[in-house]
């Protein structure tokens, strides 16, 4: 059993207390058509800051093409915003690209080594893929019917995962999960986070938490997703959420960085806070698309 850092926990709580209401307001804003511009601006802002953090971490190995990378990443996110281009994002081509990119990142994670991590062109394109391509799927999820409810669902499930993994890991963690990449993460924390994600996903979709949720989150989820899919989605988030966290740790270890930046007290950088969301985004989107057809 390890002692929880109450100073760091307090910093995290204070940061979340300030940011969470702002994020909730941005997600809830809705005025069709193309009415969720604040959410688009929010995702682009997060993507720009995340990409900037990634490129600065890699800068000591090789200077990437900053402007080109940012232009391509923003273009991808903007394309996801336009309903007219959904035909591309819902096509087999986009699905295959997503699977290839996800497979590469998971392979790198499994062998604990990034491919061509000091190549200028690969660094630039990796940033575009890891951030521009994957962040675009949050826009696509928001594009779906009852998109804001689905965004809340992903947020609450990931938050449950992160909080429980941290508490269980710090309190009961004894067996290291992947010490070469992230020495502080434990098997106990990973299991706790997975159970929390699956349980919260089930509770949200089954309707047991409707009275605590903004808008019609629980009502929509219980009517359109279903209990069986809630468990599957929770498991997907529980696995890929933690894989995303570990992959960002691999990036930091590869480039010799402790945190992606220090912009968020108690959390590090934007990429440190968003890491759990990245890899799961396309899988959750395509799964939701599949079950609603």
N, C-alpha and C positions, 0 to 999 in steps of 0.2 A: 504493500500500500504506500502510495506517495502522497505528499501534501499538495493540495491544490493551491496555486498561486492566487491568493485573494486580490492582490494588487492588480494582476493582469486580468482576472475575472471581472473586477470592478471597472477597469478600463474598457473591457469588451461590452459590458452592460451599458455603460454610459454612451459608447459609440453607437450601439444598436438603438438605444433610446432616442438618440437624435436622428439617426438615419431612417429607422423603420417607419415612422409616420410619414416622412417625405416620400418614401418608396410606395407606401400604401396609397397615398393621394395620387401619385403619378399613374399607378396601375388602374385605379378606379375611374380616372378621367375618361370619358367616352362621349363622343359627339360625331356620329356618322355623317357623311362618309369620310374615310381617312381621318377619323376624329381622335385617334390616340397619338397625335403628334408628340405630346410630352413623353410618352413611353419610347417612341422612336429616338427622340433627342437624348433621353436617358441612356438607352442601349448604345447609341453611337458614342456618347461621352464616356461610358464605362469601357467601351471597346478601345477608344483612342488612348485612354489612360493605361489600360491593360497592355496594349501593344507597345506603348512607350516604355512601360516597365520591362517588358520582355526584351525589347531591343537594347535597352540600357544594360540589362544583365548580360546580354551577349556581346556588348560593345567591346569588352576587354579582350575577347577572342578575335573578333572581326567586326568591323563596322557594317551594319546592314544598310540597305537602301531605305532610309526612314520615310521619305515622302512617298515613294512608290508603294511601300507596304501599307501606309496609312490610307492612301488613295484607293488601293484595291480592297482593303478591309471595309472601308466606308461604302464603297460601291456595292459590295456583296450585301451589306445590311440594308441599304436603300432598295436593292432589287427585291429583297424579301418583303419589304413594306408594300410593294405595288401588287395589288390583286392580279393585274394583268400578267405578271410573271410567275404566278403560282403554278402555271402549267410546267415550267421548268423545275421548280423546287419539288413538285410532286411526281416528277418523271423518274423512270428507272435510272437515268444518267445521274441525277442528283443523289439517289439512294445508293448507287454503286460508289460514287465519289465519297459519300459519307462513311460507308462501310470500309473502304480502303484506308481513309485517313484514320478512322477509329482503330482499325487493325494495326496500322503502323505505330500509333501511339501506345497501344496496349502491348505490342511486341517489344518496343523500346523499354517499356516499364518492366516487362518480364525478364529481359536480359540486363536491365539496369544500365542501359547505355543508349544515348541519343545518336542517331546516324548523322554523319557529316555536320556535327554541331558547330564547327568553326568555318564552314563554307559560307561566304557572303550571300550568295544567291539562295541557298537552302535556308539560312537564318531568316531572310526576308520572307520567303514563301511559307516557311513553317509558321511564322507569326500571322500571316494572312490566313492560313488554313486553321490554325489552332484558335485564333480569336475571331477573325472576320467570318469564316465559314460557320464555325460552331455557334458563335453569338447570334448569327442570323436566324437560328431556329427559335430563339425567344420571340422574335418578331413574328415568325410563322405561327407559333403557338398562340400568340396574341391575336393573330389574324383569324383563327378558328372561331366558330360560333361559341359564345360564352368564353372567349379567350382570356378575359381577365380572371374568371374563376379558375381556369386551368393554370394560369401563372401563379395565383395564390396557392393552389394545390402543390405545385412544384416547390414554391418558397417554403411553405410550412413543413413539407416532408423533408426537405434538405436541412432546414433549421433544426428539426427534431433529430435528424441524423448527426449533425455536427455537435449539438449540445450534449447529446447522450454519449457519443463517442468520446468527447472530451472529459466528461464527468466520470464515466466508467473507467476510461483509460487512466486518468489521474488517480482515481481512488483504488481500483483493484488491479490495474495493469501490471503484469509480471512477465509475460512472454512477448518479445519484440515481434512486430509484424514484418518489418522490412528495415532492419537497422542500417543497411548500407545507404538507403535513400532517406529515411526519416526515423532517426533513433528514438524519438519520443512516442511514436505510435505503437500501440500494442494490439495483440490478438483480441484481448478482452474488450478493448475500446471499439475495435472493428465489429465484433459480434454485437455489442450493445448498440452501436449506431445502426447496424443492419436491422436489428429487431425493432428499434424505434421507428425507422423509416417505413418498414412494412406495417407496423401497428398503426401509425398515424395515417398512412395511406388508406388502410382499411377503415379507420374511424371517420376520416373525412368523406370517403365515398359511400360508406354504409349509412351516413346521415346522423350518426350519434353525436356529431359535434356541430350540427347546423346552427344551434343557438349562439355559438361563440364566433361564427364566421361572418366576415363582411359580405355584402351583396348576396348572391344566391349560390355561393360556392358549393356548399353541401347538397343543396337541392338539385343543382345541375349534375354534379358528379354522381349522386346516387341514382339519378334517372337515366343518365346517358353512358355511364361507364360500367357500373356493376361491381359486385363484391369480388368475383373471381379475378377480374382485371385489376381491381384495386390491389390485391395481393401480389399479382405479377408485376404491376407497375412499381409498387413499393419495393419489391425485391430488386428490380432493375435500378431504381434510384439508390437503394442501399449498397449495391455493388459498384455501379459506375460513378456514383457520387464520391465514394472513397478512392476509387481508381483515379478519378480526376484530381483529387487532393494529393495523392501519391505522385502522379505524373508532374504536377507543378513542383513538388519537392525534388523530383529528378532534375527538372530544369534548373532549379536554384543550386542544387549540388553540382551539376555539370558546370555551371558558370561561377561557382564560388560565392553565391549570395545567401545571406541568412534570411532576408525577406525580400519580396519584389520591390518594396519601397517602405517608407514609414509614414505614409499619409493618413492611415487609420490607426489611432492609438489602441493598442491591445490586439490588433489584427495584422498589422504590417501594411501591405499594399492592397490595391484594388484586386490584383490578380490573386493575392493570398485569400481574399474573401470570396472571390468568384470561382475559385478552382473547382469546388465540388459540383458546380452547375455545368461546367463546360462539356465534358465528354458525354453526359447523359442527354443533352438537349436534342440532338437529332433522333436518338432512339425513342425517346418519349414522344416526340412529334409524330414520327412515322407509325408508332404503335397506336396513338390516339386516332390518327388518320385511318388506320386499318380497321379498328373496331367500330368506327362511326360510318363505315361504308356499307 
